[in-house]
Amino acid sequence: MKIMWAITGAGHLLKESIEVLEKLSDKHEITVIFSNAGLEVVKMYGYYNKIEKIIGKNPNNQVVTEEEEKYSYPLSGKLTYNHYNQIIISPTTANTTAKIVHAIADTLVTNIAAQSGKGQIPLIIVPVDQKAGEITTTLPPHIDRNLCQQCKTCSAKNICPTNAINPPEIDKSKCIQCLQCENACDYNAIITDEKMKLYIREIDAENTKKLEKIENVTILNHPKEILENIIN
Ligand SMILES: Cc1cc2nc3c(=O)[nH]c(=O)nc-3n(C[C@H](O)[C@H](O)[C@H](O)COP(=O)(O)O)c2cc1C
């Protein structure tokens, strides 16, 4: 089966989405597309390398970025022609959800959502803002500037296999989330799993509800549900 997986700029459910993407890539041909924010956020969390590995599994797999596609998003017009069987958007930001429920198609991902309906290709959406109220989310890895001593010899920098540590910064485009730096720093300045509380707004939760009214769309609460819900 040929699957297109869209990643938008949400940190929430990102790790879980990539885990499922990896599983699907064992059996299926995958095209990963990114919104501009999606590409940035994936790099901030240090997951780009993992996605490159997933794409490398099959010569027919590919990555398409919003920037490459410019303004008319030709890829979206070719969904049927290129025989995609399933489209998945996970994680889906509040922004992309709001645009989809209002039938706005002005980004690569919202164009793909619109065209999947026009081409009757099943679309799965995993929105991040589901219920109004408090959620806990994980921040991208970073160096705590108050704790970092900018040591002459930085043990975290030395242990990093990709040269991503440049105190007091982590080069997110190089970070591969191996987490070896976390224990190497004597001052515990490398923070890889910091949690933060956020509040989902009513309007964003309402938009998520409205997604259910769109034909051809399956809404799921968690990426792991994708495995039972893709068409076979
Ligand atoms: C580190 C980071 C994490 C983010 N996480 C979320 C998130 O979980 N949910 C969300 O709706 N927006 C999140 N955003 C904000 C979106 O990236 C932003 O609204 C963006 O414009 C969405 O564009 P897109 O929908 O085209 O991907 C995050 C931004 C950053 C920098």
The ligand as a Gaussian input file, in Angstrom:
#p B3LYP/6-31G(d) Opt

LIG

0 1
 C        8.483000      23.409000      19.806000
 C        7.092000      23.713000      19.301000
 C        6.054000      22.857000      19.617000
 C        4.750000      23.132000      19.165000
 N        3.749000      22.294000      19.499000
 C        2.488000      22.552000      19.092000
 C        1.423000      21.663000      19.456000
 O        1.619000      20.660000      20.161000
 N        0.172000      21.933000      18.986000
 C       -0.099000      23.027000      18.190000
 O       -1.260000      23.202000      17.779000
 N        0.898000      23.898000      17.826000
 C        2.171000      23.676000      18.263000
 N        3.183000      24.538000      17.906000
 C        2.840000      25.747000      17.120000
 C        2.730000      25.444000      15.629000
 O        3.949000      24.941000      15.116000
 C        2.324000      26.720000      14.859000
 O        0.995000      27.082000      15.223000
 C        2.412000      26.589000      13.362000
 O        2.069000      27.833000      12.754000
 C        1.516000      25.502000      12.815000
 O        1.636000      25.424000      11.392000
 P        1.098000      24.138000      10.600000
 O       -0.282000      23.873000      11.104000
 O        1.111000      24.569000       9.178000
 O        2.046000      23.017000      10.852000
 C        4.493000      24.281000      18.368000
 C        5.556000      25.146000      18.051000
 C        6.818000      24.853000      18.520000
 C        7.943000      25.813000      18.178000

